[in-house]
Amino acid sequence: MKILKLLGRIRGVLPMILDKTVKWWKKAILIAALIYLFLPVDLIPPLIPVFGWLDDILIWAAILYFFGPDLDVYLTPGGREKKYRYKYSDVTEAEFTINKEEEAND
């Protein structure tokens, strides 16, 4: 089940890269991982069947896990808008007074 969730997050990679509000270093990591995926140079040579893909799979699993909460925002309808809607509304405590004269006039 967790593997399917990780694989589902792949759909959020491109929208996250194209989002102007995402920090540059997050975009750089995603772009570097995409470049590494398609480069012919690997940590484990692709000559060995299955093991040649192991480094790519491990790198992408780590990226999808690390950026999971960020990528999940792009997978839910309206998720990006909800993410920023309450960004500055962290009020936990407030004080106010009621003027009895103004209350009597209403």
C-alpha positions in Angstrom: 0.0 0.0 0.0 2.8 2.4 0.8 4.5 1.6 -2.5 1.3 2.5 -4.4 1.2 5.8 -2.5 4.8 6.6 -3.3 4.1 5.8 -7.0 1.0 8.0 -7.0 3.1 10.9 -5.9 5.0 10.9 -9.2 2.1 12.8 -10.7 2.8 15.7 -8.5 6.5 16.2 -9.5 5.9 18.3 -12.6 3.3 20.6 -11.0 5.6 21.1 -8.1 8.5 22.0 -10.4 6.3 24.5 -12.3 4.9 26.1 -9.1 6.4 29.5 -8.6 5.9 29.4 -4.8 8.1 26.3 -4.3 11.6 27.0 -3.0 14.4 26.8 -5.5 16.4 24.1 -3.7 13.4 21.8 -3.8 13.0 22.3 -7.5 16.8 21.8 -8.0 16.6 18.4 -6.2 13.7 17.2 -8.3 15.3 18.4 -11.6 18.7 16.8 -10.6 16.9 13.5 -9.9 15.1 13.7 -13.2 18.4 14.3 -15.0 20.1 11.4 -13.1 17.2 9.1 -14.1 17.8 9.7 -17.8 21.6 9.9 -17.8 23.5 6.9 -19.0 25.9 7.2 -16.0 24.7 5.3 -12.9 26.1 4.3 -9.6 25.3 0.7 -10.4 26.0 -0.1 -14.1 22.9 -1.0 -16.1 24.7 -4.0 -17.5 23.6 -6.1 -14.5 19.9 -6.9 -15.1 17.5 -5.5 -12.4 20.4 -4.3 -10.2 21.1 -1.6 -12.8 17.8 0.0 -12.0 18.2 -0.4 -8.2 20.0 3.0 -7.7 17.3 4.8 -9.7 14.5 3.2 -7.8 16.2 3.9 -4.4 16.8 7.6 -5.3 13.3 8.2 -6.5 11.8 6.3 -3.5 13.8 8.6 -1.2 12.7 11.7 -3.1 9.0 10.7 -3.2 9.1 9.9 0.5 11.0 13.1 1.5 8.8 15.4 -0.6 5.7 13.4 0.2 3.6 16.1 2.0 4.6 18.7 -0.7 3.6 16.4 -3.5 0.4 15.3 -1.9 -0.8 18.9 -2.1 -0.8 18.7 -5.9 -2.7 15.4 -6.0 -5.8 16.6 -4.2 -8.3 18.8 -6.1 -7.9 22.4 -4.9 -5.1 21.2 -2.5 -2.7 24.0 -3.6 -5.3 26.7 -2.9 -6.1 25.2 0.6 -2.4 25.1 1.4 -2.0 28.9 1.1 -5.5 29.9 2.3 -4.7 29.6 6.0 -1.0 30.5 5.8 -1.3 33.6 8.0 -4.2 32.6 10.2 -2.4 31.0 13.2 -4.2 33.0 15.9 -4.3 30.9 19.0 -5.2 33.5 21.6 -7.0 36.9 21.4 -8.3 39.4 23.9 -11.2 41.8 23.4 -13.4 44.1 25.4 -17.0 45.0 25.0 -18.1 48.5 25.7 -21.5 48.3 27.4 -22.6 51.7 26.1 -22.1 50.7 22.5 -23.9 47.4 23.1 -26.9 49.3 24.6 -27.1 51.5 21.5 -27.4 48.6 19.1 
